[in-house]
Amino acid sequence: MRTLILGGARSGKSALAERLASDSRKGVMYIATAQALDGEMAERIAHHRARRPQAWLCVEEPLALAATLRAYAAPDRLLLVDCLTLWLSNALGIDDGTHFEAERTALLDTVSGLQHDLVIVSNEVGLGITPLGELTRRFVDEAGRLHQSLAATCERVVFVAAGLPLVMKGTLP
């Protein structure tokens, strides 16, 4: 089952994703997209690492997400991506006009063809006002388009606010 979990910052998205991964009774490959470019982000990464079960495997991949999904997908494994919006920020940060589109297409093709369990965590950033800067507007627009494409592909889509899941598509176990 492919699951997309959306919500705001500190909404409980990752906790839900980790619960679904644990409940799957499969091996878990945690795919982390964050980069510790400052002290605060390093603390966030450390917090996520500390609460993950020791038995879970982890790979840190800030850019080549589609290739990583293909490399680690297996029938006895659940892939957990945390977080798609950090991947998007990373990909847009090095965009040369073609890089992002190629990576986005590869990601959507990979997810759509994936026959194994996948949970993707992403921040819903389109609920506020239109941002002022061009790059920020592009980020919000690209996130919205990416979420729509993934929601169409995934069997389950859940929005989380205040730690409470709202199932938008499919059912929660």
C-alpha positions, -999 to 999 in steps of 0.1 A, spaced: 0 0 0 12 35 -9 4 61 17 8 99 15 7 117 49 2 155 48 0 181 75 17 211 90 49 214 110 48 194 142 13 181 134 20 144 141 27 133 106 60 115 113 45 98 144 17 84 124 40 73 96 62 56 122 32 39 137 21 26 103 56 13 96 58 -5 130 23 -20 126 32 -33 92 55 -60 108 79 -56 79 114 -45 78 116 -7 75 139 14 54 137 49 66 147 73 38 157 107 53 159 137 30 170 163 56 204 178 56 220 192 88 230 225 74 225 244 107 223 236 144 185 237 146 181 212 117 208 190 133 186 189 165 155 180 145 174 151 128 187 139 161 152 139 175 139 118 146 169 94 149 164 89 187 127 79 184 132 54 155 135 17 165 171 4 163 161 -24 139 151 0 112 175 6 84 181 42 74 195 59 43 200 96 40 193 108 5 185 145 0 182 144 -39 180 110 -57 147 99 -41 134 79 -71 166 60 -74 167 53 -37 131 40 -37 139 16 -66 171 4 -49 155 -4 -16 119 -16 -25 113 -52 -15 82 -73 -8 92 -78 29 101 -41 34 82 -9 40 98 23 27 92 54 48 102 88 32 105 117 57 101 143 43 91 150 8 90 188 12 126 188 23 134 168 -8 115 193 -29 135 222 -13 167 204 -20 158 197 -56 146 232 -63 177 246 -46 199 231 -74 175 234 -102 192 243 -135 159 243 -154 159 206 -160 171 188 -128 139 193 -108 115 183 -137 136 151 -143 137 142 -106 99 149 -102 90 128 -132 113 100 -120 97 101 -86 61 101 -98 69 72 -123 86 53 -95 58 57 -70 32 49 -96 49 16 -105 59 6 -70 43 -26 -59 56 -25 -23 46 -7 8 55 30 9 47 58 33 56 94 23 55 122 48 51 158 35 43 192 48 11 208 35 22 244 28 -6 256 6 -32 265 33 -19 301 40 -16 332 20 3 335 -13 40 340 -4 57 372 -14 89 359 -30 92 342 -64 111 312 -51 87 307 -22 57 309 -45 73 283 -68 80 260 -38 43 262 -26 31 257 -62 54 227 -69 45 212 -35 8 215 -43 12 199 -77 34 171 -64 9 163 -36 -20 162 -61 -1 138 -83 9 116 -55 -26 116 -39 -39 104 -73 -14 75 -72 -15 65 -35 -41 42 -22 -43 60 11 -40 98 18 -41 111 54 -41 147 66 -28 152 102 -35 182 124 -29 183 162 -19 147 161 -53 136 147 -55 118 114 -82 127 89 -84 100 63 -89 116 29 -86 85 8 -86 48 18 -87 36 54 -63 34 84 -57 1 100 
